[in-house]
C-alpha cells in the first residue's frame, strides 16, 4: 500500500533495537510509522553521515517555576533540554509553592503547557498523595529523606504504595548529616561540605527506604557504598532502580579547588574511587539511568560561602553531549548510553510511547554529527543560570532535536512555547 508520510529522516545511522542500522525513518502523525522501504513524504531531513538516536528522557530537572523564575522557567529550561537532545523531562516538586496537592499541581501544569517546548512529567511531593495521583503526577518525589523523620518517611512510603505510585528518593540520612555537620561549621574550606554529608549518610538512607518500600527509584546515586546496596537489592528481586548525574561521574572532591562553592550539590562530590565505582555501575547496568539533576542558581548566589551558597548545578543541556563524548573516549558504549538516557527512563516512568525508535513510538529523535566536537561555553547555552560547571570540557551537541516528529531545535528554537505535552505515568494498583 502506497502511504504518504509527513516526514522522512533519510540516510542516517539509526539506533534501533538491533543496534545501528543504515535505515530511513518514516513519520506520520508524530509517530515512527515505518523503518526502511521506499515511500513518499511531504518533508525530508537528510541525516547523511550522522547518528540518529532516541531522544533523551531526563528524569530529574528543577525548572524553578513557579516561584524562582529568575533562575529558570519552563521556556528557558525546556529550550536548554531541546538544545541538549532531551525530548522529555521529569520536573521535581520543590518549587514555590511546592507541588503538594492538586491545586499546586494544576498551577505548575498550566505554566508547563503554555511554555514547555519538550514533553514533560510533573512529580508531586510528599503531600496529598492520592490527590496528586488523580491530578496526573508522574511519581512522588524526589523525597528528601533528611527532611523527614523515620516515622514520617515510613508513612509517606506506605501512602505512595497504596496509591500505586513510584517513590523517588533523595537518599541522605538527616541524623548522619546533622551529626557530621555540626563540628565542621567553623571551617569554610569547600571540601568540608563533602565531609559533612559522607557516604554513610547515603548508605543509611538507602538501607532504610529499601526496608520500607518494595518499589522505588533512588535519585542521583553518589557513592560506591550506595551502589553496592542497590546491586544487592536488585539481586534479591527488590523493585528498585537508580540514576546517576554527570557531575558525580566527572568531578570529585579535588575539583573544589578550582570551582569552590560552585560545585556545592546534594549529595556532594565524592572521591575518585566513588567516581570509578559509579562509572562501572553505569557500564554494567546496575545504575539504570542518567539524569542531570538540573538545579540552576545564578553565579552571584553560587559565589557565597560554602555553607550559605545554594546546592545544585545546571546540567540538562550538557548531559547527553558530555556522555556522547564519553562514548568517544570509550568510557561507556553507545548501546548503554541509549539504554540509560532513553529506554530505561521510559520503562521506569511507564512512558510507553517513548524511549526507542520503532514503529508506534513517538518520533523523538536526536540527530548527531559525532565529528563535531566542541568545548562547552556557557555563552552558548540557554539556561537562565548563565554558567556551567562543565566550562571548557569537550562535548558533542546535537545538530537537530525532534519531538513527536517536529523539529523543536536546529540551532535555534523552531517551535512556539507550549509545544510540549504532559506525559502520564501508569499507576500500579
ChimeraX attribute file (.defattr): number of C-alpha atoms within 10 A of each C-alpha:
attribute: neighborCount
match mode: 1-to-1
recipient: residues
	/A:1	4
	/A:2	7
	/A:3	11
	/A:4	13
	/A:5	19
	/A:6	19
	/A:7	23
	/A:8	24
	/A:9	23
	/A:10	19
	/A:11	19
	/A:12	23
	/A:13	21
	/A:14	27
	/A:15	22
	/A:16	18
	/A:17	12
	/A:18	8
	/A:19	10
	/A:20	16
	/A:21	16
	/A:22	17
	/A:23	18
	/A:24	22
	/A:25	25
	/A:26	28
	/A:27	27
	/A:28	21
	/A:29	14
	/A:30	18
	/A:31	22
	/A:32	25
	/A:33	20
	/A:34	18
	/A:35	18
	/A:36	12
	/A:37	9
	/A:38	10
	/A:39	14
	/A:40	14
	/A:41	16
	/A:42	10
	/A:43	11
	/A:44	15
	/A:45	14
	/A:46	12
	/A:47	21
	/A:48	14
	/A:49	14
	/A:50	19
	/A:51	22
	/A:52	32
	/A:53	26
	/A:54	31
	/A:55	31
	/A:56	34
	/A:57	31
	/A:58	29
	/A:59	28
	/A:60	26
	/A:61	24
	/A:62	25
	/A:63	30
	/A:64	23
	/A:65	24
	/A:66	20
	/A:67	14
	/A:68	15
	/A:69	15
	/A:70	13
	/A:71	20
	/A:72	26
	/A:73	23
	/A:74	26
	/A:75	23
	/A:76	21
	/A:77	31
	/A:78	31
	/A:79	29
	/A:80	25
	/A:81	32
	/A:82	33
	/A:83	28
	/A:84	29
	/A:85	34
	/A:86	32
	/A:87	32
	/A:88	30
	/A:89	27
	/A:90	26
	/A:91	28
	/A:92	29
	/A:93	28
	/A:94	22
	/A:95	19
	/A:96	14
	/A:97	15
	/A:98	18
	/A:99	28
	/A:100	21
	/A:101	21
	/A:102	21
	/A:103	13
	/A:104	19
	/A:105	23
	/A:106	16
	/A:107	14
	/A:108	22
	/A:109	21
	/A:110	12
	/A:111	16
	/A:112	30
	/A:113	19
	/A:114	16
	/A:115	21
	/A:116	27
	/A:117	31
	/A:118	32
	/A:119	24
	/A:120	25
	/A:121	25
	/A:122	28
	/A:123	28
	/A:124	32
	/A:125	26
	/A:126	27
	/A:127	16
	/A:128	16
	/A:129	23
	/A:130	17
	/A:131	17
	/A:132	28
	/A:133	24
	/A:134	12
	/A:135	17
	/A:136	22
	/A:137	30
	/A:138	28
	/A:139	30
	/A:140	28
	/A:141	26
	/A:142	23
	/A:143	24
	/A:144	20
	/A:145	21
	/A:146	19
	/A:147	13
	/A:148	15
	/A:149	13
	/A:150	17
	/A:151	8
	/A:152	12
	/A:153	20
	/A:154	17
	/A:155	14
	/A:156	21
	/A:157	25
	/A:158	15
	/A:159	18
	/A:160	23
	/A:161	19
	/A:162	13
	/A:163	18
	/A:164	17
	/A:165	26
	/A:166	26
	/A:167	30
	/A:168	25
	/A:169	22
	/A:170	22
	/A:171	28
	/A:172	24
	/A:173	27
	/A:174	21
	/A:175	15
	/A:176	19
	/A:177	18
	/A:178	14
	/A:179	12
	/A:180	19
	/A:181	19
	/A:182	10
	/A:183	10
	/A:184	14
	/A:185	13
	/A:186	10
	/A:187	12
	/A:188	13
	/A:189	15
	/A:190	21
	/A:191	22
	/A:192	20
	/A:193	26
	/A:194	22
	/A:195	17
	/A:196	20
	/A:197	24
	/A:198	22
	/A:199	22
	/A:200	16
	/A:201	22
	/A:202	25
	/A:203	23
	/A:204	19
	/A:205	24
	/A:206	25
	/A:207	16
	/A:208	16
	/A:209	22
	/A:210	19
	/A:211	12
	/A:212	16
	/A:213	18
	/A:214	16
	/A:215	19
	/A:216	25
	/A:217	23
	/A:218	25
	/A:219	26
	/A:220	25
	/A:221	23
	/A:222	28
	/A:223	26
	/A:224	22
	/A:225	18
	/A:226	23
	/A:227	24
	/A:228	15
	/A:229	16
	/A:230	24
	/A:231	18
	/A:232	12
	/A:233	17
	/A:234	14
	/A:235	11
	/A:236	9
	/A:237	9
	/A:238	17
	/A:239	14
	/A:240	21
	/A:241	22
	/A:242	25
	/A:243	25
	/A:244	25
	/A:245	21
	/A:246	21
	/A:247	23
	/A:248	26
	/A:249	19
	/A:250	15
	/A:251	18
	/A:252	19
	/A:253	20
	/A:254	14
	/A:255	14
	/A:256	20
	/A:257	12
	/A:258	9
	/A:259	14
	/A:260	19
	/A:261	26
	/A:262	27
	/A:263	28
	/A:264	24
	/A:265	19
	/A:266	19
	/A:267	24
	/A:268	23
	/A:269	29
	/A:270	23
	/A:271	16
	/A:272	16
	/A:273	12
	/A:274	21
	/A:275	21
	/A:276	16
	/A:277	18
	/A:278	26
	/A:279	21
	/A:280	17
	/A:281	18
	/A:282	24
	/A:283	18
	/A:284	12
	/A:285	16
	/A:286	20
	/A:287	23
	/A:288	25
	/A:289	29
	/A:290	30
	/A:291	28
	/A:292	25
	/A:293	29
	/A:294	26
	/A:295	22
	/A:296	29
	/A:297	25
	/A:298	18
	/A:299	14
	/A:300	10
	/A:301	14
	/A:302	22
	/A:303	15
	/A:304	14
	/A:305	15
	/A:306	22
	/A:307	18
	/A:308	12
	/A:309	19
	/A:310	22
	/A:311	20
	/A:312	21
	/A:313	25
	/A:314	29
	/A:315	27
	/A:316	32
	/A:317	25
	/A:318	27
	/A:319	28
	/A:320	30
	/A:321	24
	/A:322	23
	/A:323	22
	/A:324	26
	/A:325	20
	/A:326	18
	/A:327	17
	/A:328	16
	/A:329	10
	/A:330	10
	/A:331	15
	/A:332	19
	/A:333	16
	/A:334	19
	/A:335	16
	/A:336	19
	/A:337	21
	/A:338	22
	/A:339	21
	/A:340	26
	/A:341	26
	/A:342	27
	/A:343	25
	/A:344	22
	/A:345	26
	/A:346	24
	/A:347	13
	/A:348	18
	/A:349	22
	/A:350	17
	/A:351	19
	/A:352	17
	/A:353	16
	/A:354	26
	/A:355	29
	/A:356	27
	/A:357	27
	/A:358	20
	/A:359	15
	/A:360	17
	/A:361	18
	/A:362	26
	/A:363	30
	/A:364	32
	/A:365	30
	/A:366	28
	/A:367	25
	/A:368	24
	/A:369	17
	/A:370	19
	/A:371	10
	/A:372	11
	/A:373	14
	/A:374	14
	/A:375	14
	/A:376	21
	/A:377	14
	/A:378	16
	/A:379	11
	/A:380	9
	/A:381	18
	/A:382	21
	/A:383	28
	/A:384	18
	/A:385	21
	/A:386	17
	/A:387	22
	/A:388	22
	/A:389	17
	/A:390	22
	/A:391	12
	/A:392	12
	/A:393	12
	/A:394	18
	/A:395	23
	/A:396	24
	/A:397	27
	/A:398	27
	/A:399	19
	/A:400	23
	/A:401	32
	/A:402	25
	/A:403	27
	/A:404	25
	/A:405	22
	/A:406	19
	/A:407	18
	/A:408	25
	/A:409	24
	/A:410	15
	/A:411	12
	/A:412	11
	/A:413	16
	/A:414	16
	/A:415	14
	/A:416	13
	/A:417	20
	/A:418	18
	/A:419	18
	/A:420	23
	/A:421	17
	/A:422	20
	/A:423	22
	/A:424	19
	/A:425	22
	/A:426	17
	/A:427	17
	/A:428	11
	/A:429	8
